[in-house]
Amino acid sequence: MKKLKLFHRLLIFSLIGIIFIPVNLKSQARSYSQPLTRILFVFDASFSMYGTWQSGIKMDIAKKLFANFLDSLKNINNLEIGLRCFGHQYNILPNRNCQDTKLEVAIGKPSVCVPLMKNTIDRIVPKGTTPIAFTLEKCGDDFPTDGKTTRNIIILITDGIEECGGDPCAVSLALQSKGIVLKPFVLGIGTVDYSSLNCIGKVYNVAEEATFNNILNIVVSQAMNSTTAQVNLLDIAGKPAETDVTMTFYDQQNGVIRYNYMHTMNNRGIPDTIVLDPLSTYKLVLHTIPQVVKENITIIPGKHNIIAVDAPQGYLNLQVSGINNYQRLQCIVRKKDLMETMNMQDFGKIEKYIVGKYDIEILTLPRIYMSDIDVGQNKTTLIQIPQAGMVSIFKPSEGTGQLFLEEKNKLVWISNLTSSQLNENIVLQPGNYRIIFRTKAAHETIYTVERKFKIESGGAITVKLY
């Protein structure tokens, strides 16, 4: 007995030590702050708890071990706890009550709730059935909605499986998808096959009495503490050499943004350590061009996790030969043979892209289209266009006009002239052009004016429409 008490004290101090160890991320601009954790213990008080465990009746042993464990939570900061029981209000005969569940102690500070929970556990008597699905559904309303940023966790302690035809797996998934709780924990007492509960959350089979408190300590430690990871952004050779990309971790179940990090190489030249909650499954989005997505990422508690993602990148450099006459010239970048715009890149800038083939549309007059642009690993692909020229157009009065490019004995429309402006300056790529114009006051087509002109790189020309 003395050895057991000593072991229990050591576990308590270990747990408290883990909780208060500060997380120092030297390469991060801020330190990680521990959020408020709310744990709802769900205790099975169904009739089957009258069965025997190793040294006696399961209910008596579970009550004693659980009550002793609760004392270790009294002085833990950033923690709130509560208690829901099921199978303790209505007898299993003559008819089982599949809604036999009740929130016995509302979630609150451990210093207040622990005595209340111990008193409740001490007085309840096993009576009824095991409505796990219905109980989990009710748990969704037990967590306070006070606007605080919290981690809501359910720890189910049971000696059986669903007995009322409900679907605890679907209920658990719904709670996670709605962002009400993180993935629950299940402590299965005795030698029952609990594999049907794996879909609820992380299942621990407590086959021996001596392991009950140890497993509870492990579970609470996981519930209270985040763990570390690093993201390896792999280049084309499979080396973790890519960096300087924003990473967003979404909760895979409900799509909520959990973390944003700028990928960083530390002083040793390896990906820096980040902190993640091990209770969630994640979708990672790398904000590269285009985005790279890795789904269903699971984190192993108490271990430094490596997340590897293929993200080989190269560079696209857009330049104008000579002097740039454009106030702001942009280029639409698309994946090869796709119309979706990935990026609007300014000329004079260099942008990073995932290795591959791209099509571009340069927003000059006239438009310049290029396809099969190859971006290679750590290579810079240079796209250079001719220096533009300028045409100054003078009109006798307001009127309707259009600008065309002469191309292979065809007129290709470029733009419409601004009817209300008597003078226009237009920057054009080198080529042969025509303007077709008619004044607003003219009511006969014979007054159509046509002017031909040529634009050369860096040149300027005046066109009079009278």
N, C-alpha and C positions, 0 to 999 in steps of 0.2 A: 504493500500500500504506500509506504514512504517513497519507494522508487517511482511509483506511478505519479505521486504528487510532484516529485522533483522533475520528472520528465515533462509533466504538464506545465510547470513553471518555466522550464527552459523553452518550451514551445511558445509560451506567452511572450517572453522577452525577445525571442527571435522574431516573432510576428511584429511586435512593436518596433523593434530595430529596423526591420525591413521598411515599415511604413514611414519612418522618420528619416531615412537616409536621403539626403538632398541629391537631386539629379543635376549634375554639373555638365552642361554641354558647352565646352569652351569655344567650339566653332559656331555656335548658335548665338544670335543676338539677344536671346532671352532664355531664362531657365524655365524648365517645365514645372508648372504648378499643379498639385494634386487636386482634382475636382472632388466635389461632395459625392460620396457613394452611399446609395440607399439599398439595403439588403432586406428583402422580405423572406423570412423563413416560413416555409410551408410544411407543417408537421402532420404526419399521418397518425390519426387516432381511430382508425377503423378497427373492426372486431378482430381482424387477423393479427393485430398487435398483441393479442393474448397468447399467441404462439410462443414457443421456446426458442431462445437463441443459444448461446453456449452455456452460460451459467445460470440462466433463469428465464423469466418472461420478458419478451422483447420490449414491451412497453415500459416495464420497470427499469430495465437497463438503459434504454434510450432516454428516458426522462432524466436519469441520474447523470449520464454522460453529457447530455445536451445542456442541462442546468450548470454543470461545472464549466463547460466551455463558454457559456454566456458571460460568466464572470470576467473572462479575459478580454471582453469587448468594451467594458465600462468606460475606460479612459482613452479610447482611441479617437483622435480628431478626424474631421472630414468623414464621419460615418454616422449614419442613422439606420435604425433597425426596426422591424415590426414582425408580428406573428399572425399567421393565418393557420387554422386547423381544419381538418375535414374528417368526417366519419365519427363525430363525437357527440352529436345532438340527438340522433334518432337510432333506435334499435334496428338491427339488420332484419329481424323478423317481426311481424309476418310479411311486411313489404319493405324492401330497401328504399331509402330516400336518396335519389341521385342528385339532390341539390343540398346535401348536408355539408355545408362549408360556411365558415364564419371568420371574419377578421377579428381576432381576439385582442390584439394590441396594435393600435395604429402606429405607423412609422414615426419615429422621433429619436431624440438623443439617447444613446445607450445608457447614460446614467439614470435616466427616467424609465426607460423601457425594459432594461434587464430585470429589475425586481418584478415588474408586472408580468413579464414573460415567464419567469421562473414560477410565480404563483399560479399562472394559468396552466402551465405544463403539469404542475404538481396535482391539480384538482381534476383534470379531465380524465374521463374513463372511456376506453374503447367500446364503441357500440355498433357502428354502422358499416357502410360500404365504402368503396374507393372511387369517388368521382373526380379523377385527376383532371380531365379535360374541362369540366365545369368549374373546378376550383381555379385552374390557371386562368380561365376567362375572367373570373371575378378578381383575380390578382391585378388585372389591368387597371382597375379603379382604385386600388389601394395606395398607389404612389401619388404623393401630393403634386398638384399642378400649380406650383407657386412661382413659376418663371425662372427658378434657379437652374444653372447648368449642373446636371447630375448624371451619374451612372446608376441606372436602376437594374437591380439583379435579383433574381429569384433563386433560392436554394431549397429544393424539394427533398424532404427526408421521408422515405416511404419503405414499406416492406412488401409492396405489391404493385400490380399493374392496373390499368384502367378496367373497371368492372361495370361501367354504365353505358357502354357502347359509344362513348364519345371519341373524338379524335384529338388527343393531346398534341400530336405532331402539328396538325393544322392550326390549333390555337396558339401554340408557341411561335410558329412561323408568323402568324398574324400580329402577335404582340411585338415581335422583332421588326416586322415590316412597317408597322406604324410608328416605330421609334419609341415605344413605351418602355421596353426593357431590352437589355443586351441578352446574349445567349445564356439561358438558365443552366444551373448545375443540378444534378440529381444524385442523391446518396441513397443507394439501394441496400437495405439491411438484409442480411442473411444470404442464403444460397439460391434465391430465385433468379431466373433468367430475365435480366432487365434489358435485353437487346431491343425490345420493342419501344423502349424509351430513348434510344440513342438519337432519334430525330428531334427530341425536345431540346436537348443541349448536351453538355458534357456529363457523362454518366460515370460514377464511381461505385463499384460494387464493394460494400463494406461487409465482407464475409465474416470478419472476426471483431469481437468487441474491442480489443486492444487498439484497433486501427481507427475507430470511430473519430476520436478527437484529433488524431493526427491528420486524417483526411479532411476534416472540417477546417483545421488550421491551414492546410494547403489550399483549400477552396477559397477561404476568406482572403488569404494572401494574394491569390490570383485576382480575386474580385477587387482588392484594394490597390493593387500595384500594376503599373504598366511595365512593359519590357522593351528591350532594345532591338534595333534592326538596322540594316544598312541596305541601300538600294544600289545594285551594280548595274549601271547603264553600259551595255555591251556594245563594242564596236563591231565592225565586219569580221574581225578575227576572233571575236568572243572574249575580248579583254575589257575589263571595267574601266574604260578610258574616257567615256563621255561624261559631261557634267554641265553645270550652269543651266539647269532646266527646272522650272517649277513643277512640283509633284503634288497632286491632289489625291488624298485618300478618301474615298466615299464608303459609307456603310453599304455593303453589297445587298442587304435586305431591304433597306428603306431609302437608299439614295442620298442620305444626309451627308454633307461634307463634314468629315471628322478632323482632318489635318491638312495643312498646306505647308510645304517645305520647299526651299530653294536647294536643289541638289548641290552639294559642296564636297570638294576634296579637302581632307584635313591636312595637317602639317606633314604627315607621312606619305601624302600622295595617294591615299585610298579613300573610298567614299566614307563620309562622316556618319557618325552614329545618330539615329533618330529614335524617338520614343513613340511607341504605339500601345494601344490598349489590346491585350491579348484575347479579350472576350468577343471581339468583332471579327467578321469576315469582310475583307476589303476588296473594292475595285480601285485600282491605281490608274490614274490618268496622267501621262506625261504631256506637258504642254509644249511639245515639239511641233514642227510643221512638216507633215500633218501630225495630229495627236497619235500617241501610242497608248493602248489600253491593255491592262492585264487584270483579269477578273479572278474572283474566288481565292483571294490570298488569305491563308490562315497563319496565325502567329502562334508559335509554341512558347508558353509561359516559362520564364526562368532561363531562357536560352537566347543567345544573340542570333537573331534570324537574318538570313541572307535572301534578299529578293532580287532575282536577276531578270532584267528586261532587255530585249534586243532594241537598241536605239542608235544604230550607226548613222553618223551625220557628216555632211559636207557643206560647202558654201556656194551661194549664188551672188555674184558681184555684177551690178547693173551700172553701166557708165555711158556717158555721151562723149563722142570724139570732139575734141576742141572745147569751145565755150558752150556751156549749157544755157540756152535761151529760154528755157522753161522756168516758170515760177515754181511749179511743183509737178514733176513728171512721175507717174506711177505705173506699175505693171501688175496685171492680174496673173497670179500663179495658180495653176491647176495641176492635179495629178493627170498623167497621160490618159487621154481619151475620156476624161470625165469633165463635166461642165461645172461642178461645184467649185466655187472660189475658196481657195485655201488661205491666200494671203494677198494683200495689196502692198507691194514692196516699192519703196521710193528709189528713184535713180540716185546714184551717188552713195548708196548704202550697200552693206554686205549682210546677208541673212543666212541663218543656218537652216538646213532642210534634212529630213531623213533621206538616206541614200536611195536613189531611184530615178525614174524618168518623169519629166514634167513638160507641160505645155504652158506657154506664156502669151499674154496679150498686152502689148505696150500701148498705153493710152495717148499716143501721138495722133496728129492729123496728117495723113491718114493713119489708121491703126496698123500696127506691125504685129504679125502673128508668127510665132516660132514653135515648133513641136520637137519632141524627142530630146529635150534638154537633159543632159546626163549630169547628175550630181553624185560624185564619188566620195568615198571615205577620206576625210581630212583634205580633200581637194577643193580648190576654188575655181568654179566655172565662171568665166568672164563673158558677159553679154554686152556688146558695145554697138551702139547705133550711130549713124552719121549725125553731125552737127546740123541743126535745123536752120532754116532761113525764115524771113518774115515778109509778108505782103501787107501793104497799107492800101486799103480800098477807100476810094472817095466817090460818093454818090451825089447826083444833082439834087435829089430830094428823097423823101421816104419812098420805099418800094419793096418789092419782093425779089429776092435773089437766092441763088444756090451755087455752091462751090463744088466742082467735080475734078477728079484726077483722070488724066488720059492714060489708059492702060490697055495695050494691045488692041488699039482701034476701038476701044469702048470707053464710055464715060462712067466712072464709078463715083457715086455720090459721097461727098465728104461731110458737108454741113450746110445748114441754111444760114443765110446772112440775117443779121438783126434788122428788122424792118425799120425801126424807129431811129437807128443810128446812121448818121451821114458819113461818118468816118469809122472804119474798123481796122484793127491790126490783128492779124492771125499768124501764129507760128506754125510752119508747115515743114514736113520732111522734103528733101530734094525730090523734084519731079516736075512733070508738065501738067498744067492745070487750066481749067476754064471756069469763067463766071458767067452765068446766065441771069439777066436782070431786067426788070421792068418797073418803071416808076408807078407809084400808087395812083397818080393822076391820069395815066395813060389807060385808055379803054379799048385799044386795038393791039393785036399781037405784033403788028409790023413795027411797033416801038420797042420790041425786045432788043436788048443790048447784049452782045457776046464779046467777051475779052479772053484772049489766050495769054498765058505768061508762064515763065519757068522759074522755079526756085532752085538755087544752088546752096550748098552747105555754107553757112555763115553769111549768106548774101541777104540783101534787102531790095525790094522792088515796090514801085508804086503803080497801082492800077486805077485809072479814072473811068468811071462808067457814064461818061458824057462826052 
